[in-house]
Amino acid sequence: MPPLVKICGLKTPEDVDAAIRLGATHIGLNLYEPSPRYVDLKTAAELRKCAEGRVKVALLLVNASQIATAEALGKVRPDIVQFHGSEAPEWVAAVKRSIPAEVWKAVGLKDAGTLDRIRQYDGAVDRILFDAPAQAMPGGTGTRFDWSLLVNHRHSIDWGIAGGLTPANVAEALAATGAPLVDVSSGVESAPGVKDMDKIAAFLKAAGR
Ligand SMILES: O=C(O)c1ccccc1NCC(=O)[C@H](O)[C@H](O)COP(=O)(O)O
């Protein structure tokens, strides 16, 4: 079975249409203001409408306040909320209880200790997204983590991988980790925040979709 593929950081209706047409199963809309992939709430709600019923939409938040989270979820009504900061298990669990959407937690995978620590999210989220450890930015860094950390790891909940994936390495990443979902942002761009349709097509093909 081909993996699920999420193309993250889409900013225009043209990006959304192309990602769907080319075979993405998920798209991501980024509400983190310092990111080159940031979209405001109004744009996120419009892009969400473009994708309605065609593909799953993840709304990405980084350490947003309770008020900002409620406002964003109310206005955009995503299929998934992706927490990409240092949000506590209790907080993400509370959000999961309060909305019909899935809740994902991104985790920077540094070492085997990370794999022990993330058990605290069991039951609190629907999926763990393993990403490269945060640098100046918590995500979208274009860097990989050590995929071998996931070899023989017994996953207790659904999961996926992100971080430095490209059309050239995604098949290798899938073979190394057996991931059921891959997520990419900068690896399918021509410049920070500018999606490249040829790269998206190549990524989806290399991922087997
Ligand atoms: O993409 C960003 O700019 C970003 C900024 C802050 C938090 C998360 C961010 N992206 C989240 C994603 O799901 C990315 O797809 C993931 O981090 C992988 O990014 P990349 O290494 O560029 O493929």
The ligand as a Gaussian input file, in Angstrom:
#p B3LYP/6-31G(d) Opt

LIG

0 1
 O        7.409000      24.637000       7.375000
 C        7.633000      25.506000       8.246000
 O        8.081000      26.619000       7.931000
 C        7.367000      25.215000       9.669000
 C        7.656000      26.202000      10.602000
 C        7.406000      25.981000      11.940000
 C        6.877000      24.783000      12.370000
 C        6.596000      23.779000      11.447000
 C        6.832000      23.982000      10.100000
 N        6.570000      22.993000       9.158000
 C        5.908000      21.783000       9.549000
 C        5.923000      20.638000       8.634000
 O        5.043000      19.767000       8.757000
 C        7.041000      20.429000       7.659000
 O        6.528000      19.769000       6.560000
 C        8.095000      19.569000       8.349000
 O        8.674000      20.279000       9.412000
 C        9.202000      19.166000       7.357000
 O        9.786000      20.300000       6.794000
 P       10.922000      20.138000       5.671000
 O       12.150000      19.619000       6.338000
 O       11.104000      21.522000       5.138000
 O       10.380000      19.210000       4.639000

